[in-house]
């Protein structure tokens, strides 16, 4: 799609009004990823896969797997915190504008 000039606010509003973000599903997905990573890490017979990188059972207790796991858990934690913060602030804004009781 090529840029065709200035987009009107009404066009933007019309397109974004029907975009919905499911916060509960997103948080559940993050929770499931964390649960799966912990489960895979604790099971000595399973491979650990983090962002497409596969660690065999003999490799997953090494430094590289530990760093990858720590990084992934940190990213999931940061994402969850950010999502909750944004939606908390949106709720406060909506409430202050009289949109919710």
N, C-alpha and C positions, 0 to 999 in steps of 0.2 A: 504494500500500500504506500503510495507516494504522498508526501506532504503537499497539501493543496492550499495552504494559506492559513489564516487565523480561524480557529475553531470557535464557534459561538458557545457561550456558557449554557444555553438551553440544550444544545446538542450533547455537550459533556454530561449535563444533568440527566438527560434522557437515557444515555448509555449506562451511566453509573447507578441509576436508581434500581436496576435489576441485578446488580452484582451483590451477592451476599457472601459473607465470610462466616463460616461455622466455627465459632471459638471452641465449642465443646468437642467437636470432632478433631480439631487441630491439637488441643490439649491431650485428648485420648491417644492420638497418633504419637505424640511425643512420649507419653507415658508408656505406650506399647514398645516403642523403640528402646527406651531405657530398660524396661523389663526384659526384652529380648537380649540386649547386650549383656546384662548382668547374668541372665540364664546361660547364655553361650559361654561367657567367661568362666562361670563356675563349673560347667560340665567338662571334665577332662577328656572326653571322647569327641567333642564337637569342635569343628573349625569356628573361628571367630572372624566374621566379615564386618569390616568397618569402612564405609564409603567405597565399597567395591574392592578393597584390599583384603585378601584372604590370609589369615594367620592359622597355621596348622596347630594342633594341640601342643606340639613341642615348642612352637614359636610364640604362642600367645601369652606366655608368662615372662617374655623377654622385654627389654627396654623399648623396642620399637612399637610393639603391640600396646605396652603400657602407656606410651605417649599418645598413640592414636586413640586409645580408649579414653584417656583423660581429656583430650581435645574434643572428641565427639560428645562426651558427657557435658563438657563446659558449654559447647555450642547449643545443645538441647536445653540446658538450664537457662542460658541467656535468651534463647528464643521464647521459652515459656514465660520468663519474667517480663520480656518486652511485650508480648501479646497481652498478658494480664494488665500491665501498666497502661497500655494504649486503650484497652477497652474500659478500664476503670476511669480514665480521664474522659473518654467519650461519654460514659454514663454520667459523670459529674457535669459535663458541659450540657448534655441534653436535659438533665434535671434542673440546672440553673436557668435554662431557656424556657422551662415550663413544659417540656415534652414528656415528663414522667412524674408520677406522684409518689 
